[in-house]
Structure formats: structure tokens, C-alpha cells
Amino acid sequence: MFRPLPVAIGLRYLRAKRRNGFISFISLASILGIALGVTALITTLAVMSGFQKEIRNRMLGMAAHATVSGYGQPLQDWRHAVQVAMADPRVAGAAPYIEKEALISGASNQPAMLRGVDPAQEGKVSVLPAKMVQGTLAQLTPGSFNIVLGKELALWLGVSVGDDVIVTLADFRSTPVGGVQTMKRFRVSGIFEAGYNEFDKGLAVVNLADLQRLLRMGEGVTGVRLKLHDMDQAFDVARALALKLKGPYRVSDWTQDNANLFRALKMEKTVMGILLSLIVAMGAFNLVSSQVMLVTDKQADIAILRTLGLTPGQVMRVFMVQGSLIGIIGTVAGVIGGILLTLNLNRILQAIESLLGVQLLPEDVYYITGLPTDMQTQDVVVIVLVALTMAFIATLYPAWRAARTAPAEALRYE
């Protein structure tokens, strides 16, 4: 009773049975097109966000959230740096490390990053102790010259636990016969599987003291690795620690160390969202067609409304309301469908695998057994706004045509 007249008429047109069944079919197709587009967008972006989160968690489980390292030289006062870092309530753990590129030789040769760690403290900054599939990290005792390899790296080298490998470093040392490369035989004491190829194929771990001795670094280390309660504060925490230590230090965090990877993932998600938005655009285009046909079908009604005193602007709002409601219905249906599909995606995947008798995501290839999803509220809000905007824009031209209807011309043959 208290609704504005254009809104009331627009709602009535939406509920009324139309004389032309084809117009109703096109309107239904518009609703389904928008709903399918919104559903596809929500589900696809949730899966891409899930994969991105999975990659980030696996990578940061082995890598540091932030590091403070010596600038051009080893960090000598690392024990004080660890003490200062642990005094910060934002820091969950801190541990020293040494990293050096090396060539590891077994049955074949393979380059890898050689990391020296303190086995007693490594669990504070990484999940490496929990990722051991053979042996334990505690076997990396000082002076034992044991080494722990990633699973893929061990396969490439053709070695297993108990075998020996030769580690060759790029550092040269002076001898009576001239400069020679630093080489050392290590015994493979364990194998880990992080589930991330960069570490499984490219990382080898030894005791911190053994690598210090091999590199003749004394008590120095490359730096201190930090694990934080909130990884988004990584750079701020590392910078604050460097300022407290009052020396020339290099500060880096996980966003800087892996900037190219996360930039590529973000770009891929953005491009996929834009491409899938074309499905919503197709639904909006169908909405234009149905609205144009509706305006043509309602010429006499428009003329009568004009003679009763409705202004062209009010006539325009009638059809904008009617078309926008179609867009709202399609968007709401799409949001409900997208949420339900995302929440039940793994069940659907398992049903398809059982029905076809195949494994769509082999664990030995993708390191996962299902589709990870991470439905983010901001993604859903953006999708809803895009769909509603497209639907609103689609109503402008048909509504403008309706507002230009001349009553005398429309009623001439009625």
C-alpha cells in the first residue's frame, strides 16, 4: 500500500502471467544464466583460493615467516638475536640457520640448497621434524656429518638411508697445491616429504655445527629464522628486531622471498574471475532481450499509464525495477548454489571418482587427496556486486525505450 507506484507496477509485472510465453522463457533463461555464472564464480574462486592457501601453508611450513641475516657477512651474535626475538610477543619461535648452494652427488648429481639447522630448535620455526618419513632430525648430531634429504632429491640421487653422498660447495679453500673446492662426505640419516616440490627436490639439511665447521664460519650463521603468530606482520616484526640489534642487517619476509609466486597466483585468480564473469554477462544480455520484448508487449499498458499521469521517468523506473528484480533473484539463487556447491565439492568429487572408477587428483602427482577450498567473504561480495551491476545496466536501455513510448502511437491500433 505504501510502496511507490513504479515499484508496485514493476512487482506486478514480475508476478503477472504474460501473453507471450517466449518472453517468460527468455526471462527464466536470464535468471538461470546469472545464477549459473554466480555459482561458477564463487566455486572457482573458492577452489583457487584454497589451492593458494594450501601452497602457502605447505611452503611456509618449511620456510621462515621472516629472517634477519648478516649484511655481507655471517651473523655472529645470533644467540642475542634469538633472545631479543623471543621477547617479542608476536614471535612464536626463532632459530639460527645457515644456507649454502651445493652440488650433491650420489648415483647421479643434483644441485640443492644445503641448510644447516639446530635440531633442538628447528621444530620452533618449521614442520620439518613432523615431515620425516625415514629417520629423525635428532640424528643430525654435531660431528656426525649426517644429512637429511627431501624425498624427490633422494630419488634423483638414487640413494636411501644409510648411503653416502658427496657434498660439493662453491667455496674454494687454499691448499699447498692451490685453491680447491670444499667437498665432504655425508651419511644419509633421514628423508622428509614436505609435499612441496621446491623443498622435496631442492633441500638438504645438516647439523648447524657441521656446516659451520665445513665453511670455517666459527660461531657465525647466515641468520635467524622467525615463526610468527600472525604471518602478515612478518616484515614489521623482522624490521623491529633488526632495529633493536643496532647493526647492519638484512631483513626479509615470506612475501618478498616468494613475491613472483604469489603475484602469479593472484594474477591467475583475477584473470579467471574476469573470464567467468562473461557467463554473468551472457545472462545480463538475455535480460536485455527479455526486457525489450516485454516493453514491446506492454506498449498499450505503457500508453495507458502515461495518459493516467505517469511521467517518462516513472515509466522508466517501472521496467528498471522489474528487470533489477530478475537480476536479484538470479544473483541470490547463484550465491546459494555456489555456497552449497563449494561446501559439498569434495563429496561430489568422490562420487564422480566412484562412478567413473578413476582418481581425478592422484596423490602422487598433486600431493593432495581432494579439492581444497577457501570461500572468502570479500570474493562473494565482489561477485554479488558485479552481478547486480550487470543486471542493473542491462535494464537501462529497455527502460529508456519504454519511457519514449508515445501514447497516441501505441493506442492507435488498440
C-alpha positions as CSV (number, residue, x, y, z in Angstrom):
1,M,0.0,0.0,0.0
2,F,2.8,2.4,0.8
3,R,5.2,1.3,-2.0
4,P,6.0,3.9,-4.7
5,L,3.8,3.4,-7.8
6,P,6.7,2.4,-10.2
7,V,7.8,-0.2,-7.7
8,A,4.3,-1.6,-7.3
9,I,3.7,-1.8,-11.0
10,G,7.2,-3.4,-11.6
11,L,6.4,-6.1,-8.9
12,R,3.1,-6.7,-10.5
13,Y,4.7,-7.2,-14.0
14,L,7.1,-9.7,-12.4
15,R,4.3,-11.8,-11.0
16,A,1.8,-11.5,-13.8
17,K,1.4,-14.2,-16.4
18,R,2.5,-12.9,-19.8
19,R,0.6,-13.4,-23.0
20,N,3.8,-14.2,-24.9
21,G,5.3,-17.4,-23.4
22,F,8.6,-16.8,-25.2
23,I,9.2,-13.7,-23.1
24,S,8.7,-15.7,-20.0
25,F,11.2,-18.3,-21.3
26,I,13.8,-15.6,-22.0
27,S,13.3,-14.1,-18.5
28,L,13.8,-17.6,-17.0
29,A,16.9,-18.1,-19.1
30,S,18.2,-14.7,-17.8
31,I,17.7,-15.8,-14.2
32,L,19.4,-19.2,-14.9
33,G,22.3,-17.6,-16.7
34,I,23.0,-15.1,-13.9
35,A,22.6,-17.9,-11.3
36,L,25.0,-20.2,-13.1
37,G,27.5,-17.5,-13.6
38,V,27.5,-16.5,-10.0
39,T,27.7,-20.2,-8.9
40,A,30.6,-20.8,-11.2
41,L,32.4,-17.7,-10.0
42,I,32.0,-18.5,-6.3
43,T,33.1,-22.1,-6.6
44,T,36.0,-21.4,-8.9
45,L,37.4,-18.6,-6.8
46,A,37.0,-20.6,-3.7
47,V,38.9,-23.5,-5.2
48,M,41.7,-21.2,-6.4
49,S,41.9,-19.5,-3.0
50,G,42.0,-23.0,-1.5
51,F,44.9,-24.1,-3.7
52,Q,46.7,-20.8,-2.9
53,K,46.2,-21.2,0.8
54,E,47.4,-24.9,0.6
55,I,50.5,-23.9,-1.3
56,R,51.2,-21.0,1.2
57,N,50.8,-23.3,4.2
58,R,53.0,-26.0,2.8
59,M,55.7,-23.6,1.7
60,L,55.6,-21.6,5.0
61,G,55.6,-24.8,7.0
62,M,59.2,-25.3,5.8
63,A,60.3,-21.7,5.1
64,A,60.6,-18.9,7.6
65,H,57.9,-16.2,8.0
66,A,60.8,-13.7,8.3
67,T,64.6,-13.7,8.5
68,V,67.2,-11.4,9.9
69,S,70.6,-12.1,8.5
70,G,74.0,-10.6,8.5
71,Y,74.7,-7.9,5.8
72,G,77.5,-9.3,3.6
73,Q,79.0,-11.3,6.5
74,P,77.9,-14.0,8.9
75,L,75.8,-13.1,11.9
76,Q,77.9,-13.6,15.0
77,D,75.7,-12.5,17.8
78,W,72.8,-14.8,16.8
79,R,72.2,-16.1,20.3
80,H,71.4,-12.5,21.4
81,A,69.3,-12.1,18.3
82,V,67.2,-15.2,19.2
83,Q,66.8,-13.9,22.8
84,V,65.6,-10.5,21.6
85,A,63.3,-12.1,19.1
86,M,61.6,-14.4,21.7
87,A,61.0,-11.3,23.9
88,D,58.6,-10.0,21.2
89,P,55.1,-11.4,21.9
90,R,54.4,-11.6,18.2
91,V,57.2,-14.2,17.7
92,A,56.3,-17.8,18.1
93,G,59.7,-19.2,17.6
94,A,63.3,-18.3,16.5
95,A,66.2,-20.4,15.4
96,P,69.6,-19.9,13.7
97,Y,70.3,-21.3,10.2
98,I,73.0,-21.5,7.5
99,E,72.1,-21.8,3.8
100,K,74.5,-22.5,1.0
101,E,74.1,-23.7,-2.5
102,A,75.7,-27.1,-3.1
103,L,76.1,-29.9,-5.6
104,I,75.1,-33.3,-4.0
105,S,76.5,-36.4,-5.7
106,G,75.1,-40.0,-5.2
107,A,74.4,-42.3,-8.1
108,S,73.9,-39.0,-10.0
109,N,74.5,-35.3,-9.3
110,Q,71.8,-32.8,-8.3
111,P,72.1,-29.2,-7.2
112,A,70.3,-28.3,-3.9
113,M,70.1,-25.8,-1.1
114,L,72.1,-27.1,1.8
115,R,70.6,-25.8,5.1
116,G,72.4,-26.1,8.5
117,V,70.0,-26.2,11.4
118,D,70.0,-26.8,15.2
119,P,67.8,-30.0,15.5
120,A,66.7,-29.0,19.0
121,Q,65.3,-25.6,17.8
122,E,64.2,-26.4,14.2
123,G,60.8,-27.5,15.4
124,K,60.1,-24.0,16.7
125,V,60.2,-22.4,13.2
126,S,59.3,-25.2,10.8
127,V,57.3,-28.5,10.5
128,L,60.4,-30.4,9.3
129,P,60.5,-32.8,12.3
130,A,56.9,-33.8,11.6
131,K,57.6,-34.4,7.9
132,M,60.3,-37.0,8.4
133,V,59.2,-40.3,6.7
134,Q,62.5,-42.1,7.4
135,G,64.9,-41.4,10.3
136,T,64.6,-38.5,12.7
137,L,66.0,-35.0,12.8
138,A,67.6,-35.8,16.1
139,Q,70.2,-37.9,14.3
140,L,71.8,-34.8,13.0
141,T,74.2,-34.7,15.9
142,P,77.3,-32.4,15.8
143,G,80.3,-34.1,14.3
144,S,78.3,-37.0,12.8
145,F,78.1,-35.4,9.4
146,N,74.7,-36.9,8.8
147,I,72.4,-35.4,6.2
148,V,68.6,-35.4,5.7
149,L,67.3,-35.3,2.1
150,G,63.9,-34.4,0.5
151,K,62.1,-37.4,-0.9
152,E,62.4,-36.3,-4.5
153,L,66.0,-35.3,-4.1
154,A,66.8,-38.8,-2.7
155,L,65.1,-40.4,-5.7
156,W,67.0,-38.3,-8.2
157,L,70.3,-39.1,-6.4
158,G,69.5,-42.7,-6.2
159,V,70.2,-43.0,-2.5
160,S,68.4,-44.1,0.6
161,V,69.0,-44.1,4.4
162,G,72.5,-45.4,5.2
163,D,74.0,-44.4,1.8
164,D,76.8,-41.8,1.5
165,V,76.7,-38.7,-0.7
166,I,79.3,-36.2,-1.6
167,V,78.5,-32.5,-0.9
168,T,80.4,-30.0,-3.0
169,L,80.3,-26.3,-2.2
170,A,81.2,-23.4,-4.4
171,D,83.6,-22.1,-1.7
172,F,87.3,-22.6,-2.5
173,R,89.9,-23.1,0.1
174,S,93.7,-22.6,-0.2
175,T,96.0,-25.6,-0.1
176,P,99.7,-26.1,-0.9
177,V,98.7,-27.1,-4.4
178,G,96.3,-24.2,-4.9
179,G,92.6,-23.5,-4.5
180,V,90.3,-26.5,-4.3
181,Q,86.5,-26.7,-3.8
182,T,85.1,-27.6,-0.5
183,M,83.9,-31.2,-0.5
184,K,82.7,-33.5,2.3
185,R,81.2,-37.0,2.5
186,F,77.9,-37.1,4.4
187,R,75.8,-40.1,5.5
188,V,72.1,-40.1,4.7
189,S,70.3,-40.5,8.0
190,G,66.8,-39.5,7.1
191,I,64.3,-38.5,4.4
192,F,61.5,-36.0,4.6
193,E,58.4,-35.3,2.5
194,A,57.1,-31.7,2.7
195,G,54.5,-32.0,0.0
196,Y,56.0,-29.1,-1.9
197,N,58.3,-29.8,-4.8
198,E,60.7,-26.9,-4.1
199,F,61.7,-28.5,-0.8
200,D,61.3,-32.2,-1.6
201,K,63.6,-31.9,-4.6
202,G,65.8,-29.0,-3.7
203,L,66.6,-29.1,0.0
204,A,69.1,-31.0,2.1
205,V,69.5,-30.5,5.9
206,V,72.6,-31.0,8.0
207,N,73.6,-30.0,11.5
208,L,74.4,-26.4,12.1
209,A,77.8,-27.1,13.7
210,D,78.9,-29.4,10.9
211,L,78.2,-26.8,8.3
212,Q,79.9,-24.1,10.4
213,R,83.0,-26.3,10.5
214,L,82.9,-27.1,6.8
215,L,82.6,-23.4,5.9
216,R,85.0,-22.3,8.6
217,M,82.5,-19.8,9.9
218,G,83.4,-20.2,13.6
219,E,80.2,-19.3,15.6
220,G,78.7,-17.3,12.8
221,V,75.5,-18.2,11.0
222,T,73.6,-16.9,7.9
223,G,70.9,-15.5,10.1
224,V,67.9,-16.1,12.3
225,R,64.6,-17.6,11.1
226,L,61.4,-16.4,12.7
227,K,58.0,-18.0,13.0
228,L,55.2,-15.6,13.9
229,H,51.7,-15.9,15.4
230,D,50.4,-13.7,12.5
231,M,52.4,-14.1,9.3
232,D,51.0,-10.9,7.9
233,Q,53.1,-9.0,10.4
234,A,56.3,-10.6,9.2
235,F,58.1,-7.6,7.7
236,D,57.3,-5.3,10.7
237,V,58.5,-7.8,13.2
238,A,61.7,-8.5,11.4
239,R,62.4,-4.8,10.9
240,A,61.7,-4.1,14.6
241,L,64.2,-6.9,15.6
242,A,66.9,-5.5,13.2
243,L,66.5,-2.0,14.8
244,K,66.8,-3.4,18.3
245,L,70.0,-5.3,17.4
246,K,71.6,-2.0,16.2
247,G,73.7,-3.3,13.4
248,P,73.9,-3.7,9.6
249,Y,71.3,-6.5,9.0
250,R,69.3,-7.7,6.0
251,V,65.6,-8.1,6.7
252,S,63.3,-10.2,4.5
253,D,59.9,-11.8,4.9
254,W,57.9,-14.6,3.1
255,T,56.1,-12.1,0.8
256,Q,59.5,-10.8,-0.5
257,D,61.1,-14.2,-0.8
258,N,58.2,-15.6,-2.8
259,A,56.9,-12.5,-4.5
260,N,56.8,-13.9,-8.0
261,L,54.9,-17.0,-7.0
262,F,52.1,-15.2,-5.1
263,R,51.9,-12.5,-7.8
264,A,51.4,-15.2,-10.4
265,L,48.7,-16.9,-8.3
266,K,46.9,-13.6,-7.7
267,M,47.0,-12.8,-11.4
268,E,45.7,-16.2,-12.3
269,K,42.8,-15.8,-9.9
270,T,42.0,-12.4,-11.2
271,V,42.0,-13.5,-14.9
272,M,39.9,-16.5,-14.1
273,G,37.4,-14.3,-12.3
274,I,37.2,-11.9,-15.3
275,L,36.7,-14.8,-17.8
276,L,34.0,-16.4,-15.7
277,S,32.2,-13.0,-15.4
278,L,31.4,-13.4,-19.1
279,I,28.8,-16.1,-18.0
280,V,27.1,-13.5,-15.9
281,A,27.3,-11.0,-18.8
282,M,25.6,-13.6,-21.0
283,G,22.7,-13.8,-18.5
284,A,22.5,-10.0,-18.4
285,F,22.4,-9.9,-22.3
286,N,19.5,-12.3,-22.2
287,L,17.9,-9.9,-19.7
288,V,18.2,-7.1,-22.2
289,S,16.4,-9.2,-24.8
290,S,13.6,-10.2,-22.5
291,Q,13.1,-6.6,-21.3
292,V,13.0,-5.3,-24.9
293,M,10.4,-7.9,-25.8
294,L,8.4,-7.1,-22.6
295,V,8.4,-3.4,-23.4
296,T,7.1,-4.1,-26.9
297,D,4.4,-6.4,-25.5
298,K,3.3,-3.8,-22.9
299,Q,3.1,-0.8,-25.3
300,A,-0.7,-0.4,-24.7
301,D,-0.2,-0.6,-20.9
302,I,2.6,2.0,-21.0
303,A,0.4,4.3,-23.1
304,I,-2.5,4.0,-20.6
305,L,-0.2,4.6,-17.7
306,R,1.1,7.7,-19.4
307,T,-2.4,9.0,-20.0
308,L,-3.2,8.4,-16.3
309,G,-0.3,10.8,-15.4
310,L,2.9,8.7,-15.1
311,T,5.9,10.7,-16.2
312,P,8.5,9.2,-18.6
313,G,10.9,8.9,-15.6
314,Q,8.3,6.9,-13.6
315,V,7.7,4.6,-16.6
316,M,11.4,4.0,-16.9
317,R,11.6,3.1,-13.2
318,V,8.8,0.6,-13.6
319,F,10.9,-1.5,-16.0
320,M,14.1,-0.9,-14.2
321,V,12.5,-2.3,-11.0
322,Q,11.1,-5.3,-12.9
323,G,14.5,-6.1,-14.6
324,S,16.5,-5.5,-11.5
325,L,14.4,-7.9,-9.6
326,I,15.1,-10.6,-12.1
327,G,18.9,-9.9,-11.6
328,I,18.4,-10.0,-7.8
329,I,16.6,-13.4,-8.0
330,G,19.3,-14.8,-10.2
331,T,22.1,-13.5,-8.0
332,V,20.6,-14.8,-4.8
333,A,20.0,-18.2,-6.4
334,G,23.6,-18.2,-7.7
335,V,25.0,-17.3,-4.2
336,I,23.0,-20.1,-2.6
337,G,24.1,-22.6,-5.3
338,G,27.7,-21.5,-5.1
339,I,27.9,-21.9,-1.3
340,L,26.2,-25.3,-1.4
341,L,28.4,-26.5,-4.3
342,T,31.6,-25.3,-2.6
343,L,30.7,-26.9,0.7
344,N,29.9,-30.3,-1.0
345,L,32.6,-30.2,-3.7
346,N,34.8,-33.0,-2.2
347,R,31.7,-35.2,-1.8
348,I,30.8,-34.6,-5.4
349,L,34.4,-35.3,-6.5
350,Q,34.4,-38.6,-4.6
351,A,31.0,-39.6,-6.1
352,I,32.4,-38.9,-9.6
353,E,35.6,-40.9,-8.9
354,S,33.5,-43.8,-7.6
355,L,31.1,-43.7,-10.6
356,L,33.9,-43.5,-13.2
357,G,36.4,-45.7,-11.4
358,V,39.2,-43.2,-11.8
359,Q,41.2,-40.9,-9.5
360,L,40.9,-37.3,-10.8
361,L,43.6,-36.0,-8.4
362,P,46.3,-38.6,-7.9
363,E,48.1,-38.0,-4.6
364,D,51.5,-38.9,-6.0
365,V,51.1,-36.2,-8.6
366,Y,49.3,-33.4,-6.8
367,Y,50.3,-34.2,-3.2
368,I,46.6,-33.7,-2.2
369,T,43.6,-36.1,-1.9
370,G,40.8,-33.6,-2.5
371,L,40.0,-30.1,-3.7
372,P,41.0,-27.5,-1.1
373,T,38.5,-24.7,-0.9
374,D,38.7,-21.3,0.9
375,M,35.5,-19.3,0.3
376,Q,36.4,-15.7,1.2
377,T,33.7,-13.3,2.1
378,Q,35.2,-10.5,0.1
379,D,35.2,-12.6,-3.1
380,V,31.5,-13.4,-2.6
381,V,30.7,-9.7,-2.0
382,V,32.6,-8.7,-5.2
383,I,30.8,-11.3,-7.2
384,V,27.4,-10.2,-5.9
385,L,28.1,-6.6,-6.7
386,V,29.4,-7.4,-10.2
387,A,26.2,-9.5,-11.0
388,L,23.8,-6.9,-9.6
389,T,25.6,-4.1,-11.5
390,M,25.5,-6.0,-14.8
391,A,21.8,-6.7,-14.2
392,F,21.0,-3.1,-13.4
393,I,22.9,-1.8,-16.5
394,A,21.0,-4.4,-18.6
395,T,17.7,-2.7,-17.6
396,L,18.7,0.8,-18.7
397,Y,18.1,0.5,-22.5
398,P,14.8,-1.3,-22.4
399,A,13.5,1.1,-19.7
400,W,14.6,4.1,-21.8
401,R,12.7,2.7,-24.7
402,A,9.6,2.3,-22.6
403,A,9.9,5.9,-21.4
404,R,10.0,7.1,-25.0
405,T,6.7,5.4,-25.9
406,A,4.2,7.8,-27.5
407,P,0.7,7.1,-26.0
408,A,-1.1,8.2,-29.2
409,E,1.0,5.9,-31.4
410,A,0.7,3.0,-29.0
411,L,-3.1,3.2,-28.8
412,R,-3.8,3.9,-32.4
413,Y,-4.5,0.2,-33.3
414,E,-5.9,-0.9,-30.0
